[in-house]
Amino acid sequence: MALKELRTELRKNIRGYGMYIALFVIFVIFTITTDGIFISSRNISNLMNQTGYIAVIAIGMTLIIVIRHIDLSVGFLSGFLGAIAAIAMTFWNLPVYVVIPMVLVLGFIAGLITAYPVAKLGIPAFVASLAGWLIYRGALLMATLKTGTIVIPNKAFNAIGNGYIPDIFASDKFLPKTHKLTLLLGLITIIWLILSSVKARKSKQSYNFEILPLDLFIGKQIFVSVLIGIVTWILAGYNGLSWTFAIVLLVVAIYNFVTKKTVIGRHIYAVGGNPEAAELSGVNVEKVTFIVFGSMGMLAGLAGILYASRLQSATTTAGTLLELDGIAAAFIGGVSVAGGVGSVVGSLLGAIVYTSLTSGMNLMGIDISSQYIVRGAVLLGAVIFDVAARKLGD
């Protein structure tokens, strides 16, 4: 009976569970083919740092695609804003606490500029953002024309992309060479997720909504808890949680709350489901479009900061193809090509899957040409999976 219920649950929520299954399969395959190097603490830590700027772009792109648009400008926008941050600290001598909010605000304004022809003039987002792609590409080249690569000497800024949260429980007596604070944060996360799930289940019961059978609910909590516990233990074995991934988790938490618990979040999905019906229901579609594109621009600025910080420099090619990586991660994470469907957590998982493929193939010594083919095939498979899942739902 339990097996039958499990199959029914998987069939109903194939889009959500499929990502976890895919991630598990990828980790197993690369762990075996690399003789365990892939799952080592050092590699997983590097993998999470590499995921950072792609995940941030994917989260913003998720909302863009949900409202049935696309933004091709964000790759070079992030590169340009990263260069602005480098120039501001290196040549203008501005402090980090001024540069970071300045870049985020500039990114938000850039997003609003992209949104204007889309929301006010009805120009397709593909065309408007393609114009932005060209403009920011030129702006990046102009910003770095005289100096070329701009080396960033600011240690505080560079720590964002390369540093780790200090261990306040450092001790060689208990679990030597293990980051105890990371273990504690992982435990707190597990407890919070379980309590949140129990609360959500009781809330659904009070409204007579459909819920998972108790045995499947308990099994799901155990699976998620074990998964988080394993990742936490691996990260704790090498410097612990990085500042980059901590920032990504904070962004995920904020955007997950906004999309699921606020009015603007409901409006975003209403616009994505049916813009005309949303307008008739009193939703200001133009306002939603401006907010989503502005948010995307701000996240592009954050991605530019993470990218420049990780490289400790701003280059003339920064942000190249980053918009496509973000789009791919969003689709792999379960965003629907038809709009109206997608989640922030799914996009984070999609970004991890995307960078895991790159990391695993690099460790296996697979050439870059083959890597592009594999990543393209995975993206195509994700889109086919989405179409099949929607037909299954119908």
N, C-alpha and C positions, 0 to 999 in steps of 0.2 A: 504493500500500500504506500509506504513512504517513497519507494522508488517511482511509483506512478505520479505521486504528488510532486516529486522533484522534477520529473520530465515536464509536467504541466507548468510548473513555475519557470523553468528554463525557457519553455516555448513562449510564455507570456512576456518574459523580460530578457529575451535573447540579446537585445542591443546592449543592455547594461552588463549582463554577466559575460558576454562574449569577450569584452576587453580584458577582464581578469583572467579568463582562460587563455587568451592569446599571450598575455604577459607571462603567465606561468610557463607556457610551452616554450616561449623564446628563452627564458632564463634557464630552463632545463637543457635545451639544445645547446646553447652557448657554453653552459657550465661543463657539459660533457665534451664538446668539441675543442675546448680550450684547456682541458685537464684541470678545471677548477679555477683558473686565473680570472675568468669573467666574474665569478661570485666573490672574489677576494675583497677585503675591506677597502684596500686602496683603489681598486677599479670601480667599485660601487660608489665610493665617495666622489671620484672624478666624474663618474656618469651623472650623478645628481647635479654637480656643478655645471656640466655641459648642458644638462636639461634646462637650466635656469632661464636663460633668455628666450629659448624656444617655447617653453611653457608659458611664459608671460605673454608673448605674442599670440600663442594659441588661445589663451583665455579671452583676450580681447577679440580675436578673430571669431571665436565661438559666437559671441553676441552679434557680431556683424552678420555672420551667416544665418543665425537664427532669424534675424529680421529680413532675410532674403537679399542681402547685398554682399559685396566683397570689397576688400581694401588692399590694393597692390602697392600702395605707397609706403607701407610701414617698414619695409626692410631698409631702404635708404634713408627714411626718416629717422630710424633708430641710429643708423650710422652717422648721420649728420648731427643729431643731438648729442651723441657720444663725443663727436669732434668739438662741439660747442662746449661741452663739459671740460674737455681737455684744454681747450684754449682759455677758458675762464679761469682754470686753476693755474695753468702754466704761464700765461702771458698777462692776464688781468689780476692775478694773485688774489682771487676770490676764495674764501674758505669753503670747505665741503658743505657745511650746513646751509650755505646760501646757494651753491651750485645745484645741489640735488633738487630742491623745490623749484628752482628757476627752470631747470630742464623739464620737469614734469608739467609745469604750467605752459611752457612753450609747446610741448607735445599735445596738451589738451587744446590749445589754440589752433595748432596745425590740424588736428582732427576736426574741429569745427569748420575750418576753411574747406576741408575735403567734403564735409557734409552739406555745405551750402548749395552747391549746384545739384546735389542729389535730392535734398529735401525741398528746396525752393524752386528749382528750375526743371526738375524731373529728368535730369541727365543720368543715364545709367552709371551706377557706381564703378563699374569696370572702367569706363572711359575717364571719369573724374579722377579716380585713384591712379590710373595709368599716367595721367598728366602729372600727378603728384610724384609718381615714381621717377619721371624724367626730371622734374624740377629739383627734387631732393638729391638725386644723383649728381646733378650739376652743382648744387649748393655744397655737397660734400667735397667735390673736387676743388671748388673755389676756396673752401675753408682750409684745405690741406695743400693748396697749390704751391705756396712758397716754402713750406717746411717739410712736405711729405709726411711721413709718419711722425706723429707728435707723442713723444714719450711722456708719460705722466709720473712725476716723482712723488706725488702725494701718497704717503703710506696709509693714511686712514681711508682714502678712496679706493686704493688698490686692495685693501683688506676685504672690501665688500665682495670681490670676485674670487679672492684667494685665501681668505682667512676663515677661521673656525671659532665657534663660540667657546670661550674659556670654560674649563671644568672647575666649578667651585667646590667640588668634592674630591679634588685630586689627592690621591693617597696610594702608596705602594703596598700597603698592608692588605687592602681589600680590593680584589680584582685589578691587579697591576696591569698597566698599559691598556686600560679600558676606560672610556669616557663615561663616567658615572652620570653626569648631568643629562647626556643623551638618553641613557637608559631610563632615567626618571621621567623625562619628557615623553618617551615612548609609552611608559606605563600610564602616565596621566592621559595621554591620547586614547589609549585602549579603554580606560575606565570611562572617559567622556563619551566615546562612541557607543559603548554598551548602554550607558544611562540614557543617551539621546535616542537610541533605537528603541529601548523599552518605553520611554515616554511617548515616542511617535506611535508605537504599537497600541498603547492604551488610548491615545487620542483617536486613532482610527476606529478602535473598538467602540468608543463612546458615540461615534457617529454612524456605527454599523457599516463601516467600510470594509472591503475585502482585505484580509490580512493573511500572512503566511501561517501555516500550521505550526504549532509550538515546537515540534521537533526540528522542522526546517529552519525556523527562526533561531533556535539555539545553535544549530549547525552552522548557520551563516555567521553568527557572532564569533563562534570559535575559530572559523576559517579566517575571518578578517583579523581577529586578534593575533592569531599565530603568524599571519603574513606580516603584520606591522611589527610584531615582536622580533621576527627573523631579520627584517630590514634594519630595525633599531640596533640589534646586537651586532650586525655587520658594520654599520656606521660607527658604532661605539669602539670598534676595534682599530679604527684609524682616525684619530683627531676628533671624532664625533661629528656633530651637525655643523655644516658650513653656514656662513652668513647668507650666501646665495640661496641655498635651499630653504633656510628659515624665512627669507623674504618671499620666496615663491609660495611657501605654505601660508604665510600671512595674506598674500594676495588671493590665494584660493579660498581661504576662510572668509574674507571680506566679500568677494564676488559670489561665493556660494550663498552667503546670507542675503545679499542684495537680490539675487535672482529668485530665491525661494521664499523669502520672508517679507519682502517689501512690495509696495504698490507698483513702483517702477519696474520691478522684476516681472510682475504679472503682466504689465503692459507690454514689455518687450516680447514675451512669448505670445501674447494676444496678437500683436502686430505680425509676428512671424507666422502664426497660424492662418490668419486671414486679415490682411491690412484693411480691406474695405469694411468688413464686419466690425473690426476694432474701431475704425473711425466712426461708424454709425453708433457704436456703443459709448462714445464719448472719449475715446482714447485719442490724444493728440499725437498723430503719427509723426508729424514733423519734429516735435519736441523729442520724441523717443529716438528718432534718427540722429538728431544732433547730440543727444546724450551718449548714445552708443558709439558714434564716430569720435566724439571728444574723448571718451574713455579709452578707445583704441589708440588714439594719439598719445595719451598720457602713458599708457602701458608700453608704447613704442619707445617713449623717452626712458622709461625704467629699463627696458631691454637694452637700450643703447648704453645706459650706465653700467649694467651688469657685464655687457660685452666688452666695453672699454676698460672696465676695472679688471676683468679676467685677463685681458691681453696686456694690461698696464700701459696702454697706448691707444691712440686713434689713428686709423689707417685710411688710405684712399679707397679701399675696397670694403670697408666695414659695412655690414648689413646686406651684402650681396646674397641674394636668394633666401634671405631670412623670412621674407613674407611667404614664400612658397613652403618653407619648412613649417611655419606656423599654420598655414592652411592645411597642409598634409597632416600635421599632428591633430588639428581640430577634427578633420574627417575621420581619421583613424580612431579618435576618441569618441565617436558616435554622433557627431553633428550630422543632421540630415541635409542632403542636397536640396530638399524641397522647402527647407526652412521650418521654424517652429519647434524643432527638436534639437536638444543638445544640452550638455551640462558642463559646469566648470571642472568638476572632479574628473569627468570623462576626458576632458581635454588635457589635464595633467597626466593622466594615464597614457593618453595618446602620444604626448611628448616623450614620456619615458620609454614607450615602445619604440618610437622613432629613433631616439638616441641610442637605445639598447641595440638596435639593429646595426647602427654605425659602429658602436664600440665593439660589439661581438665580431663583426666582419673584419675590423681592423686587427683585432687580436688573432684572428685566423689567417691574416695575411692576404685577404681577398683584395684584388685591385679595385681602384676607385670606379672604373667603368662598370664593373659587375655590381658594385654597391648601388649605383644609381638605378640599375635595372631592377634589383631586388626591392629597393625602396619604392620604385614606381609600381611594381607588381603588388606590393602590400597596400599602397594607396588605392589602386584599382580594386583590389579585393575588398577593402573597407567600404568603398562606394557601392559595389555590387551587393555586399552584405547588407548595407542600409536599404537598398531597393528591395531586396528579398525580404527583409524584416518588415518593411512597410506593407508589402503584399501579404505577408503572413498575418499581420495585424488586421488587415482588411478582411 
